[in-house]
Amino acid sequence: MSEHRVIEIFKALSVSSRMHILVLLKSKGPLPVKTIAEELDMTAPAVSQHLKVLRHVGLVRAERQGYWTPHAVDEDALSASCGMMIRICTCGPCHSRHRSHHSSDASGKLRQRRRALLSELERIETELEDLQRKEG
C-alpha cells in the first residue's frame, strides 16, 4: 500500500462520523444511505458525503441493487489499513526514545511480542490473499 493511500485513508478516518458509519456497517452489514442516516441521526446528504469519501479511499463499496444501493465495508481494505497501522505503531525507531523507561527484560519481551504479532499479521494477510485467489 502506497504512503499516499495510507495518508488518504487515515485522513478519511479522522472524522468521527465516518468512523461511526464504518462501525455501523461492520455490525449490521450492507445498508442504504437512508437507514444509515436514521441509525446515526444524521441527514441523508451528510451520510452520502461521508460515504463518498469512504468509497474514494476504498474502505466502503456500493453496488446498486434495483431501487436501492447498499453500502458495505470493504473488509480487505480495512484489514490492510489495520495492518499498516500495526506496522507503523510497532516499528523500532518509533519506540527507541521510550526504551530507557523500561528494563531491558521488558523491552526484550515487547520486541518479541511485536515480532510475533507481525508474523501473525503476515500469516493472516497471506491466508486472505489465498482465499481471494480461490474465490476469484
N, C-alpha and C positions, 0 to 999 in steps of 0.2 A: 504494500500500500504506500503510495507516494506521500511525502511530507505535506504537500499542498492539500491532498484529500483528507488527511488526518486533521489538519487545521480547520478545514471546512466542516468536518463532522463535529469537532469539539465546539466550534462556533455555534452550530445548529443546536447542540445540546446545552448551550449556556443559557437558554431561555427556558424558564421553569414550565411554561405552558406546553412546550414541545416534549419535555420530559414526562409531564402528566399524560399527554397523548400517547406516548410510547408505552407507558405503564398500562394504560387502559387497553390499548390494542394487544399488548402482550398477554394480559389477563383474560380478555374477553374474545380475542380473535378478531377477524376482519369485521369492520364496522363502516357504515356510511357516515358522511360528514354530519348529517342531522343528528344521528344517535350520539356521536362523539360530542357534539355541541351541547346536547341535552345532559349527557352524563357529567360533563365538566362545567356546566353552567357558563358557557361561552356562546358567542354569536357564531352562526354558521360561516359568515365571511372570515371571521378571525381564525376559526379552525381551518378553513380552506387555505388561508395564507401560511399557517404553520405547517400544514401537510405539504404544501408546495415546497417549502424549504427542506422538509424531511425527505421528500421524494428526490429533490435535487441532489442531496448528498448520499442518497441510496439507502437510507435507513427504513423507508416505507415504500411499499409498492401498491399500485392500484390497478385493477382490471375491471373495465366496465362489464356489467352483467345485466343486460336488459335495461331496465329503468334506473338501476342504482349502481354505484361504484363503491365496492367495499375496499377499504384501506387496511393493509396488514403490515406488520413489522417484517422486514427482510431479515430473517434470523442469521443468515450468513454474514451480511454486512454488520449486523450488531455484534456478532461473535468476533469478527475481525477487528472491530473497534475496541472491544473489550481486551482482546489480545494485545493490541497496540498499547492500550493504557497500562496493562500489566508490564509490558516490556519497558515502557517509559518509567514507571514507578519503581521497578526493581533493578534499574541499571546501576552499576557500581559507582560511577562518578557522581550521581545524584546524592548518594549517601555518604560519600567519603568525608565530608566535613563533620558528620554526626558520629563517626565511629569512635572518636575519643571519649564519648559519653558512655560507651558500652565496654564491658570487659572483652578481652579477645575471645573468650569462650562463647559469649553471647553473640558476638559478631560472626564467629565461625558458624554457629547454628543458624543465624539469619541467612548467611550466604548459602549454606547447604539447603535451607528451605526454599530460597529463591531458585536455585538450580533445579530442585525437584518440581516446583511449580511451573517453571519454564518448560521443562521436559514434558510434564503432563499437558500443558497447553499445546506444544508441538504435536504430541500424540493425538490429541483431540482434533486439531486442525487437519491432520493427515487423514483421520477417520472420516471427517466431514467431506474432504475432497474426494476420497474413495467412494463415499455414498453418492455424492453428486455425479461422479462419472458413471456409476452404475445406473442411476435414475435417468441420466441424460441420454 
